[in-house]
Amino acid sequence: MRRVPRFYFTVRDSLGETDDYEGANLTGVEAAILHAATAARSMMSDSIKRGQLELDAFIEIEDKDRIVVARLYFEEAISGHYGQVP
């Protein structure tokens, strides 16, 4: 049986950072990037409702060892061109 890797998602914005302590089991880095894009769009939607929008915020995607494997800027979640590897 193949193990599904766990990824963690740290949000970084003008207020600082928000760590993800639970993570999510996903099939790989591409799936983790899509997961982050969905989360970013949801966070932006909530921000817009409050009259704010911060497109230069980003989510760092970390593997089980908390090593950054990709970075997704909120702006990328809108454009569809995602997943910058550091």
Biopython code that builds the backbone (N, CA, C, O; Angstrom):
import numpy as np
from Bio.PDB.StructureBuilder import StructureBuilder

atoms = [
    (1, "MET", "N", (0.835, -1.180, 0.000)),
    (1, "MET", "CA", (0.000, 0.000, 0.000)),
    (1, "MET", "C", (0.890, 1.258, 0.000)),
    (1, "MET", "O", (1.804, 1.393, 0.813)),
    (2, "ARG", "N", (0.599, 2.143, -0.911)),
    (2, "ARG", "CA", (1.383, 3.371, -1.043)),
    (2, "ARG", "C", (0.838, 4.441, -0.106)),
    (2, "ARG", "O", (-0.372, 4.658, -0.030)),
    (3, "ARG", "N", (1.735, 5.100, 0.601)),
    (3, "ARG", "CA", (1.328, 6.161, 1.513)),
    (3, "ARG", "C", (1.099, 7.463, 0.755)),
    (3, "ARG", "O", (1.858, 7.812, -0.149)),
    (4, "VAL", "N", (0.057, 8.167, 1.131)),
    (4, "VAL", "CA", (-0.251, 9.462, 0.537)),
    (4, "VAL", "C", (0.486, 10.517, 1.366)),
    (4, "VAL", "O", (0.338, 10.555, 2.587)),
    (5, "PRO", "N", (1.283, 11.378, 0.707)),
    (5, "PRO", "CA", (2.055, 12.368, 1.460)),
    (5, "PRO", "C", (1.180, 13.432, 2.129)),
    (5, "PRO", "O", (0.088, 13.752, 1.660)),
    (6, "ARG", "N", (1.686, 13.958, 3.217)),
    (6, "ARG", "CA", (1.018, 15.040, 3.944)),
    (6, "ARG", "C", (1.711, 16.350, 3.586)),
    (6, "ARG", "O", (2.937, 16.429, 3.516)),
    (7, "PHE", "N", (0.892, 17.373, 3.361)),
    (7, "PHE", "CA", (1.387, 18.712, 3.061)),
    (7, "PHE", "C", (0.804, 19.703, 4.057)),
    (7, "PHE", "O", (-0.305, 19.523, 4.562)),
    (8, "TYR", "N", (1.570, 20.749, 4.328)),
    (8, "TYR", "CA", (1.148, 21.818, 5.234)),
    (8, "TYR", "C", (1.132, 23.121, 4.448)),
    (8, "TYR", "O", (1.885, 23.288, 3.489)),
    (9, "PHE", "N", (0.268, 24.042, 4.860)),
    (9, "PHE", "CA", (0.028, 25.278, 4.115)),
    (9, "PHE", "C", (0.156, 26.472, 5.056)),
    (9, "PHE", "O", (-0.701, 26.686, 5.913)),
    (10, "THR", "N", (1.220, 27.243, 4.897)),
    (10, "THR", "CA", (1.440, 28.420, 5.722)),
    (10, "THR", "C", (1.084, 29.662, 4.915)),
    (10, "THR", "O", (1.648, 29.899, 3.847)),
    (11, "VAL", "N", (0.149, 30.452, 5.429)),
    (11, "VAL", "CA", (-0.276, 31.680, 4.754)),
    (11, "VAL", "C", (0.597, 32.826, 5.249)),
    (11, "VAL", "O", (0.761, 33.018, 6.454)),
    (12, "ARG", "N", (1.149, 33.577, 4.319)),
    (12, "ARG", "CA", (1.966, 34.746, 4.653)),
    (12, "ARG", "C", (1.342, 35.971, 3.983)),
    (12, "ARG", "O", (1.104, 35.989, 2.776)),
    (13, "ASP", "N", (1.084, 36.992, 4.803)),
    (13, "ASP", "CA", (0.500, 38.224, 4.282)),
    (13, "ASP", "C", (1.029, 39.409, 5.075)),
    (13, "ASP", "O", (1.965, 39.257, 5.859)),
    (14, "SER", "N", (0.452, 40.575, 4.885)),
    (14, "SER", "CA", (0.947, 41.792, 5.530)),
    (14, "SER", "C", (0.806, 41.736, 7.052)),
    (14, "SER", "O", (1.457, 42.504, 7.760)),
    (15, "LEU", "N", (-0.031, 40.843, 7.558)),
    (15, "LEU", "CA", (-0.219, 40.719, 9.006)),
    (15, "LEU", "C", (0.739, 39.725, 9.641)),
    (15, "LEU", "O", (0.815, 39.633, 10.866)),
    (16, "GLY", "N", (1.468, 38.985, 8.822)),
    (16, "GLY", "CA", (2.404, 37.992, 9.347)),
    (16, "GLY", "C", (2.173, 36.644, 8.702)),
    (16, "GLY", "O", (1.978, 36.549, 7.490)),
    (17, "GLU", "N", (2.194, 35.593, 9.521)),
    (17, "GLU", "CA", (1.994, 34.253, 8.982)),
    (17, "GLU", "C", (1.013, 33.471, 9.842)),
    (17, "GLU", "O", (0.890, 33.684, 11.048)),
    (18, "THR", "N", (0.326, 32.564, 9.177)),
    (18, "THR", "CA", (-0.598, 31.665, 9.853)),
    (18, "THR", "C", (-0.180, 30.248, 9.511)),
    (18, "THR", "O", (-0.274, 29.822, 8.360)),
    (19, "ASP", "N", (0.283, 29.522, 10.518)),
    (19, "ASP", "CA", (0.744, 28.154, 10.307)),
    (19, "ASP", "C", (-0.410, 27.172, 10.259)),
    (19, "ASP", "O", (-1.440, 27.356, 10.907)),
    (20, "ASP", "N", (-0.213, 26.141, 9.487)),
    (20, "ASP", "CA", (-1.147, 25.024, 9.386)),
    (20, "ASP", "C", (-0.565, 23.881, 10.221)),
    (20, "ASP", "O", (0.490, 23.343, 9.887)),
    (21, "TYR", "N", (-1.236, 23.520, 11.282)),
    (21, "TYR", "CA", (-0.730, 22.465, 12.161)),
    (21, "TYR", "C", (-1.309, 21.093, 11.842)),
    (21, "TYR", "O", (-0.807, 20.079, 12.328)),
    (22, "GLU", "N", (-2.364, 21.054, 11.028)),
    (22, "GLU", "CA", (-3.004, 19.778, 10.697)),
    (22, "GLU", "C", (-2.517, 19.209, 9.374)),
    (22, "GLU", "O", (-2.269, 18.008, 9.269)),
    (23, "GLY", "N", (-2.381, 20.050, 8.375)),
    (23, "GLY", "CA", (-1.982, 19.583, 7.061)),
    (23, "GLY", "C", (-3.090, 18.821, 6.361)),
    (23, "GLY", "O", (-4.207, 18.707, 6.867)),
    (24, "ALA", "N", (-2.763, 18.303, 5.187)),
    (24, "ALA", "CA", (-3.722, 17.527, 4.390)),
    (24, "ALA", "C", (-2.963, 16.448, 3.642)),
    (24, "ALA", "O", (-1.866, 16.684, 3.136)),
    (25, "ASN", "N", (-3.546, 15.274, 3.575)),
    (25, "ASN", "CA", (-2.977, 14.185, 2.787)),
    (25, "ASN", "C", (-3.435, 14.354, 1.349)),
    (25, "ASN", "O", (-4.631, 14.336, 1.060)),
    (26, "LEU", "N", (-2.476, 14.518, 0.453)),
    (26, "LEU", "CA", (-2.784, 14.737, -0.956)),
    (26, "LEU", "C", (-1.858, 13.865, -1.804)),
    (26, "LEU", "O", (-0.832, 13.393, -1.316)),
    (27, "THR", "N", (-2.210, 13.655, -3.053)),
    (27, "THR", "CA", (-1.469, 12.716, -3.901)),
    (27, "THR", "C", (-0.082, 13.201, -4.320)),
    (27, "THR", "O", (0.749, 12.389, -4.727)),
    (28, "GLY", "N", (0.187, 14.493, -4.232)),
    (28, "GLY", "CA", (1.494, 15.010, -4.617)),
    (28, "GLY", "C", (1.506, 16.528, -4.623)),
    (28, "GLY", "O", (0.539, 17.174, -4.221)),
    (29, "VAL", "N", (2.614, 17.083, -5.083)),
    (29, "VAL", "CA", (2.793, 18.536, -5.068)),
    (29, "VAL", "C", (1.749, 19.233, -5.941)),
    (29, "VAL", "O", (1.219, 20.275, -5.554)),
    (30, "GLU", "N", (1.452, 18.673, -7.108)),
    (30, "GLU", "CA", (0.444, 19.308, -7.970)),
    (30, "GLU", "C", (-0.910, 19.388, -7.280)),
    (30, "GLU", "O", (-1.590, 20.411, -7.360)),
    (31, "ALA", "N", (-1.303, 18.318, -6.605)),
    (31, "ALA", "CA", (-2.574, 18.318, -5.870)),
    (31, "ALA", "C", (-2.521, 19.325, -4.726)),
    (31, "ALA", "O", (-3.520, 19.977, -4.425)),
    (32, "ALA", "N", (-1.359, 19.453, -4.086)),
    (32, "ALA", "CA", (-1.209, 20.415, -2.994)),
    (32, "ALA", "C", (-1.324, 21.849, -3.509)),
    (32, "ALA", "O", (-1.888, 22.708, -2.832)),
    (33, "ILE", "N", (-0.795, 22.107, -4.691)),
    (33, "ILE", "CA", (-0.901, 23.443, -5.290)),
    (33, "ILE", "C", (-2.366, 23.760, -5.612)),
    (33, "ILE", "O", (-2.825, 24.874, -5.361)),
    (34, "LEU", "N", (-3.093, 22.800, -6.160)),
    (34, "LEU", "CA", (-4.515, 23.011, -6.447)),
    (34, "LEU", "C", (-5.304, 23.234, -5.156)),
    (34, "LEU", "O", (-6.213, 24.063, -5.114)),
    (35, "HIS", "N", (-4.957, 22.500, -4.120)),
    (35, "HIS", "CA", (-5.590, 22.671, -2.803)),
    (35, "HIS", "C", (-5.343, 24.089, -2.284)),
    (35, "HIS", "O", (-6.260, 24.744, -1.788)),
    (36, "ALA", "N", (-4.095, 24.559, -2.402)),
    (36, "ALA", "CA", (-3.733, 25.913, -1.959)),
    (36, "ALA", "C", (-4.475, 26.967, -2.779)),
    (36, "ALA", "O", (-4.919, 27.975, -2.230)),
    (37, "ALA", "N", (-4.612, 26.745, -4.085)),
    (37, "ALA", "CA", (-5.320, 27.705, -4.947)),
    (37, "ALA", "C", (-6.780, 27.827, -4.538)),
    (37, "ALA", "O", (-7.329, 28.929, -4.506)),
    (38, "THR", "N", (-7.409, 26.701, -4.225)),
    (38, "THR", "CA", (-8.803, 26.726, -3.770)),
    (38, "THR", "C", (-8.917, 27.487, -2.453)),
    (38, "THR", "O", (-9.828, 28.295, -2.271)),
    (39, "ALA", "N", (-7.984, 27.223, -1.535)),
    (39, "ALA", "CA", (-7.990, 27.917, -0.238)),
    (39, "ALA", "C", (-7.758, 29.413, -0.420)),
    (39, "ALA", "O", (-8.413, 30.224, 0.235)),
    (40, "ALA", "N", (-6.834, 29.786, -1.301)),
    (40, "ALA", "CA", (-6.539, 31.200, -1.539)),
    (40, "ALA", "C", (-7.765, 31.922, -2.098)),
    (40, "ALA", "O", (-8.076, 33.034, -1.673)),
    (41, "ARG", "N", (-8.457, 31.300, -3.041)),
    (41, "ARG", "CA", (-9.659, 31.925, -3.604)),
    (41, "ARG", "C", (-10.732, 32.112, -2.534)),
    (41, "ARG", "O", (-11.424, 33.129, -2.512)),
    (42, "SER", "N", (-10.864, 31.144, -1.664)),
    (42, "SER", "CA", (-11.839, 31.247, -0.576)),
    (42, "SER", "C", (-11.470, 32.384, 0.383)),
    (42, "SER", "O", (-12.330, 33.159, 0.801)),
    (43, "MET", "N", (-10.179, 32.471, 0.726)),
    (43, "MET", "CA", (-9.727, 33.550, 1.619)),
    (43, "MET", "C", (-9.920, 34.918, 0.972)),
    (43, "MET", "O", (-10.312, 35.876, 1.640)),
    (44, "MET", "N", (-9.642, 35.009, -0.342)),
    (44, "MET", "CA", (-9.833, 36.279, -1.039)),
    (44, "MET", "C", (-11.298, 36.663, -1.069)),
    (44, "MET", "O", (-11.636, 37.836, -0.910)),
    (45, "SER", "N", (-12.163, 35.695, -1.269)),
    (45, "SER", "CA", (-13.596, 35.964, -1.284)),
    (45, "SER", "C", (-14.045, 36.550, 0.051)),
    (45, "SER", "O", (-14.801, 37.521, 0.090)),
    (46, "ASP", "N", (-13.576, 35.955, 1.135)),
    (46, "ASP", "CA", (-13.905, 36.475, 2.464)),
    (46, "ASP", "C", (-13.360, 37.895, 2.648)),
    (46, "ASP", "O", (-14.033, 38.750, 3.223)),
    (47, "SER", "N", (-12.143, 38.144, 2.161)),
    (47, "SER", "CA", (-11.530, 39.472, 2.278)),
    (47, "SER", "C", (-12.305, 40.521, 1.492)),
    (47, "SER", "O", (-12.508, 41.638, 1.966)),
    (48, "ILE", "N", (-12.733, 40.157, 0.293)),
    (48, "ILE", "CA", (-13.488, 41.090, -0.544)),
    (48, "ILE", "C", (-14.787, 41.494, 0.150)),
    (48, "ILE", "O", (-15.200, 42.650, 0.071)),
    (49, "LYS", "N", (-15.430, 40.546, 0.827)),
    (49, "LYS", "CA", (-16.659, 40.850, 1.558)),
    (49, "LYS", "C", (-16.418, 41.890, 2.650)),
    (49, "LYS", "O", (-17.325, 42.633, 3.023)),
    (50, "ARG", "N", (-15.173, 41.934, 3.163)),
    (50, "ARG", "CA", (-14.815, 42.930, 4.185)),
    (50, "ARG", "C", (-14.237, 44.204, 3.551)),
    (50, "ARG", "O", (-13.824, 45.118, 4.264)),
    (51, "GLY", "N", (-14.208, 44.264, 2.217)),
    (51, "GLY", "CA", (-13.703, 45.446, 1.526)),
    (51, "GLY", "C", (-12.190, 45.492, 1.422)),
    (51, "GLY", "O", (-11.608, 46.569, 1.292)),
    (52, "GLN", "N", (-11.546, 44.333, 1.478)),
    (52, "GLN", "CA", (-10.087, 44.266, 1.405)),
    (52, "GLN", "C", (-9.685, 43.229, 0.360)),
    (52, "GLN", "O", (-10.451, 42.321, 0.041)),
    (53, "LEU", "N", (-8.481, 43.379, -0.161)),
    (53, "LEU", "CA", (-7.922, 42.359, -1.045)),
    (53, "LEU", "C", (-6.415, 42.528, -1.083)),
    (53, "LEU", "O", (-5.911, 43.610, -1.382)),
    (54, "GLU", "N", (-5.708, 41.470, -0.781)),
    (54, "GLU", "CA", (-4.251, 41.508, -0.735)),
    (54, "GLU", "C", (-3.702, 40.455, -1.701)),
    (54, "GLU", "O", (-3.557, 39.288, -1.337)),
    (55, "LEU", "N", (-3.400, 40.872, -2.928)),
    (55, "LEU", "CA", (-2.968, 39.932, -3.951)),
    (55, "LEU", "C", (-1.527, 39.466, -3.788)),
    (55, "LEU", "O", (-1.142, 38.454, -4.374)),
    (56, "ASP", "N", (-0.720, 40.184, -3.004)),
    (56, "ASP", "CA", (0.669, 39.757, -2.849)),
    (56, "ASP", "C", (0.863, 38.794, -1.670)),
    (56, "ASP", "O", (1.989, 38.390, -1.382)),
    (57, "ALA", "N", (-0.213, 38.431, -0.999)),
    (57, "ALA", "CA", (-0.137, 37.381, 0.023)),
    (57, "ALA", "C", (0.157, 36.066, -0.694)),
    (57, "ALA", "O", (-0.110, 35.931, -1.888)),
    (58, "PHE", "N", (0.704, 35.104, 0.035)),
    (58, "PHE", "CA", (0.982, 33.813, -0.584)),
    (58, "PHE", "C", (0.881, 32.682, 0.423)),
    (58, "PHE", "O", (0.869, 32.892, 1.636)),
    (59, "ILE", "N", (0.809, 31.479, -0.121)),
    (59, "ILE", "CA", (0.763, 30.265, 0.685)),
    (59, "ILE", "C", (2.020, 29.466, 0.370)),
    (59, "ILE", "O", (2.301, 29.159, -0.788)),
    (60, "GLU", "N", (2.770, 29.136, 1.412)),
    (60, "GLU", "CA", (3.902, 28.237, 1.237)),
    (60, "GLU", "C", (3.415, 26.817, 1.491)),
    (60, "GLU", "O", (2.784, 26.528, 2.507)),
    (61, "ILE", "N", (3.720, 25.948, 0.549)),
    (61, "ILE", "CA", (3.324, 24.548, 0.647)),
    (61, "ILE", "C", (4.547, 23.771, 1.117)),
    (61, "ILE", "O", (5.605, 23.800, 0.489)),
    (62, "GLU", "N", (4.374, 23.078, 2.235)),
    (62, "GLU", "CA", (5.493, 22.369, 2.856)),
    (62, "GLU", "C", (5.212, 20.875, 2.888)),
    (62, "GLU", "O", (4.064, 20.449, 3.016)),
    (63, "ASP", "N", (6.267, 20.091, 2.770)),
    (63, "ASP", "CA", (6.112, 18.643, 2.857)),
    (63, "ASP", "C", (6.061, 18.197, 4.320)),
    (63, "ASP", "O", (6.028, 19.035, 5.221)),
    (64, "LYS", "N", (6.054, 16.901, 4.556)),
    (64, "LYS", "CA", (5.918, 16.366, 5.910)),
    (64, "LYS", "C", (7.049, 16.802, 6.842)),
    (64, "LYS", "O", (6.878, 16.825, 8.061)),
    (65, "ASP", "N", (8.196, 17.146, 6.271)),
    (65, "ASP", "CA", (9.339, 17.617, 7.062)),
    (65, "ASP", "C", (9.344, 19.138, 7.215)),
    (65, "ASP", "O", (10.295, 19.717, 7.740)),
    (66, "ARG", "N", (8.272, 19.771, 6.749)),
    (66, "ARG", "CA", (8.079, 21.231, 6.796)),
    (66, "ARG", "C", (9.092, 21.962, 5.917)),
    (66, "ARG", "O", (9.503, 23.081, 6.227)),
    (67, "ILE", "N", (9.487, 21.320, 4.821)),
    (67, "ILE", "CA", (10.356, 21.935, 3.812)),
    (67, "ILE", "C", (9.458, 22.496, 2.716)),
    (67, "ILE", "O", (8.581, 21.796, 2.211)),
    (68, "VAL", "N", (9.674, 23.760, 2.345)),
    (68, "VAL", "CA", (8.844, 24.407, 1.317)),
    (68, "VAL", "C", (9.102, 23.739, -0.032)),
    (68, "VAL", "O", (10.233, 23.694, -0.516)),
    (69, "VAL", "N", (8.018, 23.220, -0.629)),
    (69, "VAL", "CA", (8.124, 22.569, -1.934)),
    (69, "VAL", "C", (7.493, 23.398, -3.047)),
    (69, "VAL", "O", (7.743, 23.150, -4.227)),
    (70, "ALA", "N", (6.672, 24.385, -2.673)),
    (70, "ALA", "CA", (6.058, 25.278, -3.662)),
    (70, "ALA", "C", (5.503, 26.503, -2.947)),
    (70, "ALA", "O", (5.304, 26.500, -1.732)),
    (71, "ARG", "N", (5.263, 27.526, -3.714)),
    (71, "ARG", "CA", (4.696, 28.775, -3.182)),
    (71, "ARG", "C", (3.624, 29.230, -4.165)),
    (71, "ARG", "O", (3.844, 29.251, -5.376)),
    (72, "LEU", "N", (2.462, 29.593, -3.628)),
    (72, "LEU", "CA", (1.366, 30.053, -4.472)),
    (72, "LEU", "C", (0.941, 31.446, -4.020)),
    (72, "LEU", "O", (0.450, 31.627, -2.906)),
    (73, "TYR", "N", (1.137, 32.431, -4.901)),
    (73, "TYR", "CA", (0.686, 33.796, -4.614)),
    (73, "TYR", "C", (-0.807, 33.887, -4.911)),
    (73, "TYR", "O", (-1.303, 33.269, -5.852)),
    (74, "PHE", "N", (-1.510, 34.659, -4.102)),
    (74, "PHE", "CA", (-2.954, 34.788, -4.282)),
    (74, "PHE", "C", (-3.294, 35.226, -5.701)),
    (74, "PHE", "O", (-4.281, 34.767, -6.275)),
    (75, "GLU", "N", (-2.487, 36.103, -6.263)),
    (75, "GLU", "CA", (-2.714, 36.566, -7.633)),
    (75, "GLU", "C", (-2.722, 35.385, -8.611)),
    (75, "GLU", "O", (-3.496, 35.373, -9.569)),
    (76, "GLU", "N", (-1.856, 34.394, -8.365)),
    (76, "GLU", "CA", (-1.800, 33.212, -9.229)),
    (76, "GLU", "C", (-3.080, 32.384, -9.142)),
    (76, "GLU", "O", (-3.481, 31.742, -10.112)),
    (77, "ALA", "N", (-3.714, 32.405, -7.977)),
    (77, "ALA", "CA", (-4.945, 31.638, -7.804)),
    (77, "ALA", "C", (-6.060, 32.198, -8.684)),
    (77, "ALA", "O", (-7.006, 31.489, -9.027)),
    (78, "ILE", "N", (-5.940, 33.478, -9.046)),
    (78, "ILE", "CA", (-6.923, 34.096, -9.951)),
    (78, "ILE", "C", (-6.542, 33.815, -11.409)),
    (78, "ILE", "O", (-7.395, 33.470, -12.226)),
    (79, "SER", "N", (-5.250, 33.966, -11.723)),
    (79, "SER", "CA", (-4.793, 33.825, -13.105)),
    (79, "SER", "C", (-4.767, 32.379, -13.584)),
    (79, "SER", "O", (-4.875, 32.114, -14.782)),
    (80, "GLY", "N", (-4.624, 31.445, -12.647)),
    (80, "GLY", "CA", (-4.550, 30.042, -13.030)),
    (80, "GLY", "C", (-3.141, 29.567, -13.354)),
    (80, "GLY", "O", (-2.952, 28.402, -13.703)),
    (81, "HIS", "N", (-2.159, 30.435, -13.247)),
    (81, "HIS", "CA", (-0.756, 30.066, -13.473)),
    (81, "HIS", "C", (-0.102, 29.875, -12.119)),
    (81, "HIS", "O", (0.459, 30.819, -11.564)),
    (82, "TYR", "N", (-0.165, 28.652, -11.573)),
    (82, "TYR", "CA", (0.305, 28.516, -10.217)),
    (82, "TYR", "C", (1.526, 27.661, -10.030)),
    (82, "TYR", "O", (2.006, 26.932, -10.898)),
    (83, "GLY", "N", (2.002, 27.832, -8.753)),
    (83, "GLY", "CA", (2.975, 26.904, -8.218)),
    (83, "GLY", "C", (4.423, 27.235, -8.444)),
    (83, "GLY", "O", (5.108, 26.536, -9.192)),
    (84, "GLN", "N", (4.893, 28.252, -7.837)),
    (84, "GLN", "CA", (6.282, 28.618, -7.925)),
    (84, "GLN", "C", (7.079, 27.770, -6.941)),
    (84, "GLN", "O", (6.800, 27.784, -5.743)),
    (85, "VAL", "N", (8.058, 27.041, -7.433)),
    (85, "VAL", "CA", (8.929, 26.264, -6.572)),
    (85, "VAL", "C", (10.069, 27.179, -6.140)),
    (85, "VAL", "O", (10.695, 27.831, -6.976)),
    (86, "PRO", "N", (10.345, 27.230, -4.814)),
    (86, "PRO", "CA", (11.374, 28.166, -4.320)),
    (86, "PRO", "C", (12.763, 27.856, -4.838)),
    (86, "PRO", "O", (13.717, 28.559, -4.504)),
]
sb = StructureBuilder()
sb.init_structure("model")
sb.init_model(0)
sb.init_chain("A")
sb.init_seg("    ")
for serial, (resi, resn, name, xyz) in enumerate(atoms, 1):
    if name == "N":
        sb.init_residue(resn, " ", resi, " ")
    sb.init_atom(name, np.array(xyz, "f"), 0.0, 1.0, " ", f" {name:<3s}", serial, name[0])
structure = sb.get_structure()
